[in-house]
Amino acid sequence: MSILKLVSSKAASEIDKELMGPQVGFTLQQLMELAGFSVAQAIQREYPLNQNRNKNGVFIIVGPGNNGGDGLVCARHLKLFGYNPIVYYPVRSKRTEFYSQLVNQLEFFQVPILSEEQQNKWTEYLEPGKIACIVDAIFGFSFKPPIREPFGTIVEELNKLEDKIPVVAVDIPTGWDVDNGPIENEPSYVPSVLVSLTVPKPCSQCINPKRTTHYVGGRFIPRHFAEKYGFEPYEYKGTDQILKF
Amino acid sequence: MSILKLVSSKAASEIDKELMGPQVGFTLQQLMELAGFSVAQAIQREYPLNQNRNKNGVFIIVGPGNNGGDGLVCARHLKLFGYNPIVYYPVRSKRTEFYSQLVNQLEFFQVPILSEEQQNKWTEYLEPGKIACIVDAIFGFSFKPPIREPFGTIVEELNKLEDKIPVVAVDIPTGWDVDNGPIENEPSYVPSVLVSLTVPKPCSQCINPKRTTHYVGGRFIPRHFAEKYGFEPYEYKGTDQILKF
């Protein structure tokens, strides 16, 4: 893993700020669309439908911030790819109108979002014969421990489930410290797939390549900008929005 | 071509309105990102870089409306795919702040946009040995003849160039009537590639499959919505954002 260039949580936050700042002018909507699409593409690559048509469920756990927004976008693309996504969104974002629009879009696409009553028994929706993977879109690189409820309990469940149903982590496995990985006395789990967004964060060095497949996604950085932040641009192939390490 | 389901310009406009209406809640930024990406993917599929690395130029002619916006997004993705896009944007949109942001993004990606002086000699940028294709992102399905200047002259040039450099039309070949195709006494040209967005418009029936390769792109319509408007959803493959007919 030594060839992998990483950026700290601080640098990741600066990159995001600059990409959406006045000079570059990306909007959150654009970046989220591309990031969510890239996660959906990684899932299609890892768990293709042609192998088992009945196992087309994807259970997406959505956090209250931008990592959650990536999960909502990912769910929509998965539906278009032929999967049956189910969304578990226990703490809804009230940040901007756009988050309500992402939910509207999912309703329009007939993607089920668990009701409050269904949320109390969310693990019942995880039938190993039907669910290809779980997506952890709970917290991203701005996460700071300790983990809040209900997410602590959710991560404990992911830990118990990790040998039964693979978990795909969006950018950061929830519960991990962005710079240092799993934290003592905090709940954590081992993802089967990690999709780093834009550039891997230091905690990605804590994965064991035998247990976790690592992708980078979110292809929206030009060469000179990557070099400015001290990493090489990745050699994505063709029109791919993900690159497997 | 009889199996192709088409929608009139009127229905296309209704579909757009509904997709961005309060019930569905797509934003223009999201749809444009996906549409522009799909055009870039069609170009990569038709004119892959591995065949001729020196012929990596793509000359993108951008109109003042949403079709032009698709072209601006397409240019950015092409740059990320390794092409050298050049943008000719003679009448800049003042619709919303978002159009300025799309231009900022291109400047950040170091994609050249012709200056006013350069615009006077735009055809000089079209060296057949260097330009893989021209993109016509001038007018979309809301175009009504007669064609305004400078676009009339531009289309006349495209007509002269069509045997030298392939032209990729975004949704509608500029100058064509959306429902009826080429118009008597109006300038027009024959595209080498047509990328219909969301669903082909009736004028796509006027193409000769021997001269024009036809794709549909803009994969953002669920099955039940397609059926409501009387067309089948297209059988896109994997995570592809385009489908070749």
Chai-1 contact restraints between the chains, C-beta under 6 A:
chainA,res_idxA,chainB,res_idxB,connection_type,confidence,min_distance_angstrom,max_distance_angstrom,comment,restraint_id
A,V24,B,F108,contact,1.0,0.0,6.0,A-B,restraint_1
A,G25,B,Q101,contact,1.0,0.0,6.0,A-B,restraint_2
A,G25,B,N104,contact,1.0,0.0,6.0,A-B,restraint_3
A,G25,B,Q105,contact,1.0,0.0,6.0,A-B,restraint_4
A,T27,B,Q29,contact,1.0,0.0,6.0,A-B,restraint_5
A,Q29,B,T27,contact,1.0,0.0,6.0,A-B,restraint_6
A,Q29,B,Q29,contact,1.0,0.0,6.0,A-B,restraint_7
A,Q29,B,Q30,contact,1.0,0.0,6.0,A-B,restraint_8
A,Q30,B,Q29,contact,1.0,0.0,6.0,A-B,restraint_9
A,Q30,B,E33,contact,1.0,0.0,6.0,A-B,restraint_10
A,E33,B,Q30,contact,1.0,0.0,6.0,A-B,restraint_11
A,E33,B,E33,contact,1.0,0.0,6.0,A-B,restraint_12
A,Q41,B,T239,contact,1.0,0.0,6.0,A-B,restraint_13
A,Q44,B,G238,contact,1.0,0.0,6.0,A-B,restraint_14
A,Q44,B,T239,contact,1.0,0.0,6.0,A-B,restraint_15
A,L80,B,R219,contact,1.0,0.0,6.0,A-B,restraint_16
A,Q101,B,G25,contact,1.0,0.0,6.0,A-B,restraint_17
A,N104,B,G25,contact,1.0,0.0,6.0,A-B,restraint_18
A,Q105,B,G25,contact,1.0,0.0,6.0,A-B,restraint_19
A,F108,B,V24,contact,1.0,0.0,6.0,A-B,restraint_20
A,F109,B,P222,contact,1.0,0.0,6.0,A-B,restraint_21
A,R219,B,L80,contact,1.0,0.0,6.0,A-B,restraint_22
A,P222,B,F109,contact,1.0,0.0,6.0,A-B,restraint_23
A,T239,B,Q41,contact,1.0,0.0,6.0,A-B,restraint_24
A,T239,B,Q44,contact,1.0,0.0,6.0,A-B,restraint_25
